[in-house]
C-alpha cells in the first residue's frame, strides 16, 4: 500500500510535467531584426578591421542576442559577460585568462592573453561593460593594441557617458581615440517588433498592437518576448485558438 502511494505520486508528477510540456510555447530562435543586422555589421567591422567599438543602449534592445548570434556564426569570437565583481583590472584579466585557457598568473597573465590572441583575427566582446572600471577598460585597450584583435564593448546607456568622459581627460585620451565604431540604441525599432511578432505568428490586429505597446516600455523586446511566452500558456489553458488581448494583459500582470 505504501509503495502504491509512491507510485501514484510519481504518476501524478509525470502527468503534471506532460501538461506543462504541452502548454509550454515554442519560443522562436534568434530573429534577424534590422537592429541585429546593424550590430552584427559593427562586430564584423571591429573584428576584421581590428577596431574598437562601443555599443550602448537601454535594456531589451537586442544587443546581447545579436552578440551571441554573431559568436555562433563566426570563428574566433570570444564573449565575456562582466559583472560588478569584475570591476578591477586584475579580476577582469583573471576571467579573460580563464575564458581563453591561459593558466599564467600575476604579471605574466596579460602576456599569456596577448600570445593567445595574437595572429588569430579574433574578436573580443565584453558584454555588460558598464561594470568595468576605467583601468579595466584601459587594460582591454592594451590587449587590443598588442594582440591586434578587435574589441566590442556592449552595455547599457551609461556606458556612452563613461567613454565620453574619458575623452575629456588627457590620461585616457589614447583610449578614447582608439574607438572607431559607436552605436547608441535608445529603444527597439518598430521594424524589430514586427519581425519578432511575425516569428511568433502574431497577425496584424489588436493583439499585435497590444504587444507593441509592451515592447515600447521598459525592457523592450525582452519584456515583449516574456509576455508572449506567458500569454501563450494562458491562451492554451483557456483553450483559445490563438493569443487574445486578455491573455496578454494577464501575462503582463
N, C-alpha and C positions, 0 to 999 in steps of 0.2 A: 504493500500500500504506500509506503514511504517512497519507494523507487518510482511507482506510478505517478506520484505527485510531482517528483522532479522531472520526469519525462514530459508531463503535461505542461509544466512551466517552460521547459525548453521548446516544446512545440509552439506554445503561445508566443514566445520570444521570436521564433523564426517567422511566424505569421506576421508579427508586427514589423519585422525587418522587411518582409516582402511587400507589405502595404506601403511602407516608406519608400522602398525602391521604385514602386510603380508610380508614386506621386512625385518623386524627385525629377525635376526637369533636366533635359539635356542642354547644358549651357554651351552656347556656340564657342568654337575655338577662336583664336585671335582673329579679329576683324581688321582688315587693312583700311583704316579710315584715312581721310585726307591729312589729318594731323600726324598720324602714324607714319605715313609716307614721307612727309616733310622731315620728321625727326630722324627717320632711318637714313634719309639722304644726308643729313648733317653728320650722323655717325659714320657713314661711309666716307664722307669727305675727310673727317678727322682721322680715320684710320689710314687711308691711302695717300693723303696729303701730309700726314704726320703733323696734325694741328691740334690745338687745344680748343675745346668747345664748352659752352655753358648753356644748359637748357633748364630754364626755371619757369615755374608756374604753379597755379593752385592745384589742390588735390583733385584727383578724379579726371584729369585731362588726358590720360593715356600715356604718360611719359614712361613709366616703368614697363608697361605692357609692350611698348614699341622697342624698348631696350632689350627685353627678354626675347622678343621675336627676332631682332637683329642678331642677337647672340646665337640663337638656334640655327640660323641660316648662313652664318659667316664663320669662317675659320679664325682661330687665334683671337677670340674676343673674350676678355676676362671681366667679369662683373662682380663688384663688391658693394654690398649694401651697408652704408655706415649707420652708426647709432651713437648716442651720447658717450658710450664707453670708448669710442674711437676718436675722441676729440684731439688727443695729443698725437704728436708725430710718431712717438715710439709705439703707441697702441695701433696706429694705422699701419706702420711698417710690419708689425707682428702679424696682422691679419692679411696683408698683402703677401708676405712670405709664405704663410700657411696656404693661401689660395694658389700660389704658384709652385708650391712644393719645394721651397727653399728652406733648408734646415739651419743655416748660419744664424748666429746670434750677435747682439751688440752692434758695433760699428760696421761689421762685415755684412750685416743683413742687407743694407741698401745696395751694396756692391753685388751681392748674390742676386738680388731682384733685377738689377740692371743687366747682369750677364744673362739671366734667364730670358729677358725680353728683347735684348739687342738682336737685330737681324731677323726678327720674326714677322715684321709687318703687322704687329698686334695692335689691338685697341683695348685700352683700359677704361672701363666705365665705373664711375663712382656714383652710386645712387644715394639719395638722402644726404647729399654732400653738405647741406646746411649745418650738419652736426660737426663738421671738421673745424679745427682751429685754423687760424691763418698760417701758422707754422706747418701744420699738417698739409695744407693745400700747397704751400711752398715746397714741401718735400716731394709731392707728386709732380710738381713742375720740374724739379730737378731730375726725377726719373724720366720724365718726358724728354728733357734735353739730352741726357746721357744715353738713354736706350734708343732714342729716335722712334718712339711709338706715339700713336695718337691717344689722346685722353679726352673723355667727356665727363663733365661734372653735371649731375642731374639733381635737382632739389626743388623745394617749394619757393614761393615768391621772395622771401628774404635773401635767398642765395644771390640774386642780382644785386641787391643793396650791398652785400658783403664784398662782391668783386668790384663794384663801382667805387666803394670806399677805398679799396686797395689802390686804385688808380690815382688817388689824390695824395698818396704818400710816396716819398722818394724811396723808402726802404723796399716797397713791393712793386715799384714801377715796372721792374723786369718781368714779374709775373703777369701783371695787367696787360703789358704789351704783347705777351705771347698768345693771348686769347684771340683767335682768328674767326671763330664762329659763335654766334649768340642767337638764342631763340627764347622769347618770352611768351607764355601761353596763359592768358588770364582766365579763360573759361572754355568749355567744349564748344566746338562749332556745331551749328545745326546739321551740316552735312555729316559730321561724325555721328550724331544721334540717329540720323536717318539710316546710315549704314548699319549701325548696331541693331536698330529696331527691325530692319529688313532681315538681318541674320536670325532674329528671334521669331520671325514670321508674323510680326505685327503689321496689320494692314492700315492704310490711311483711315483716320476717323477719330472718334472720341478717345479711344484707348491710346492711340499714338500721341495725341495732343497732351493727354494727362502724363504720359511717360516723359515727354519732352520737358514738361513743366518741372518734373522731378530732376531731370538732367541739368536744368539751369540752376538748381540750388546747390548749396554747399555739398561737396562730394562728387558732383558732376556725373560722369559716365559710370564711375564705380558704384555710386548710390543707385543709379538707374538700373544697373545690372542686378544688384542685390534685390531690389524691389521687384523686378521682373521674375527673378528666380522664385521668390517667396509668393508672388501673386500667382504663378503657375501652380504651385502646390495648393493654394487656397481654391483656385479655379477647379482643380481636379477633385478636391474634397466635395465641392458643391456640384460636381458633375456638369460643369459648364463646357460647352464645346470649344470655347476659346476664352482667353483672359478678358474680363469685363472691367469697366472703370471701378466698380465697387471692390473688385479683387485687388486692384492697385491701391486703392485708398486703405483697405485693410492691411495690406503688406507695408504701406508707408507708415501706418500707425498714427 
